[in-house]
Amino acid sequence: MIFKDGKTYDRLKFIALLILPVGTFLSTFCGIWFSEAVADQIMQTFAALDVLAGAVVVASNKVYRVKNNAGE
């Protein structure tokens, strides 16, 4: 696993699966009440962060599985 403990992995997974998708809500809300440019910037920022966090979670999970399967 890339992380030294499961807590870091669990936190990052929580952020990637629950917190960062909140950007969709913020983008919609800002698009309604403020400018479309702000909404687009918010959505693009959250989408980029979500992709990065998801990639780290997947890579960490793969490393963990390879290490555990090799030890059996």
C-alpha positions as CSV (number, residue, x, y, z in Angstrom):
1,M,0.0,0.0,0.0
2,I,1.2,3.5,-0.8
3,F,0.1,4.7,2.7
4,K,1.6,3.6,6.0
5,D,-1.8,2.9,7.5
6,G,-5.4,2.2,6.5
7,K,-6.7,5.4,8.0
8,T,-5.0,7.6,5.4
9,Y,-6.4,5.4,2.6
10,D,-9.9,5.4,4.1
11,R,-9.8,9.2,4.5
12,L,-8.7,9.7,0.9
13,K,-11.3,7.3,-0.3
14,F,-14.0,9.1,1.6
15,I,-12.8,12.4,0.2
16,A,-12.8,11.0,-3.4
17,L,-16.2,9.4,-3.2
18,L,-18.2,11.8,-1.1
19,I,-16.6,15.2,-0.5
20,L,-15.2,16.1,-4.0
21,P,-18.4,15.2,-5.8
22,V,-20.0,18.0,-3.8
23,G,-18.3,20.2,-6.5
24,T,-21.2,19.3,-8.7
25,F,-23.7,20.9,-6.3
26,L,-21.5,23.9,-5.8
27,S,-21.2,24.4,-9.6
28,T,-24.9,24.1,-10.1
29,F,-25.7,26.5,-7.2
30,C,-23.1,29.1,-8.5
31,G,-24.5,28.7,-12.0
32,I,-27.9,29.6,-10.8
33,W,-27.0,32.5,-8.4
34,F,-23.7,33.8,-9.7
35,S,-21.8,33.8,-13.0
36,E,-21.4,30.8,-15.2
37,A,-17.6,31.4,-15.3
38,V,-17.4,30.9,-11.5
39,A,-19.5,27.7,-11.8
40,D,-17.2,26.3,-14.5
41,Q,-14.1,27.1,-12.5
42,I,-15.4,25.4,-9.4
43,M,-16.6,22.3,-11.3
44,Q,-13.3,22.0,-13.2
45,T,-11.3,22.3,-10.0
46,F,-13.3,19.7,-8.1
47,A,-13.3,17.4,-11.1
48,A,-9.5,17.6,-11.4
49,L,-9.0,17.0,-7.6
50,D,-11.5,14.0,-7.8
51,V,-9.6,12.4,-10.6
52,L,-6.3,12.8,-8.8
53,A,-7.7,11.4,-5.5
54,G,-9.3,8.5,-7.4
55,A,-6.1,7.6,-9.1
56,V,-4.2,7.6,-5.8
57,V,-6.9,5.4,-4.2
58,V,-6.8,2.9,-7.1
59,A,-3.0,2.8,-7.2
60,S,-2.8,2.3,-3.4
61,N,-5.5,-0.5,-3.6
62,K,-3.6,-2.3,-6.4
63,V,-0.3,-2.1,-4.5
64,Y,-2.0,-3.4,-1.3
65,R,-3.6,-6.4,-3.2
66,V,-0.3,-7.3,-4.9
67,K,1.6,-7.3,-1.6
68,N,-1.1,-9.4,0.1
69,N,-1.5,-11.9,-2.7
70,A,2.3,-12.3,-2.9
71,G,2.5,-13.1,0.9
72,E,0.0,-16.0,0.7
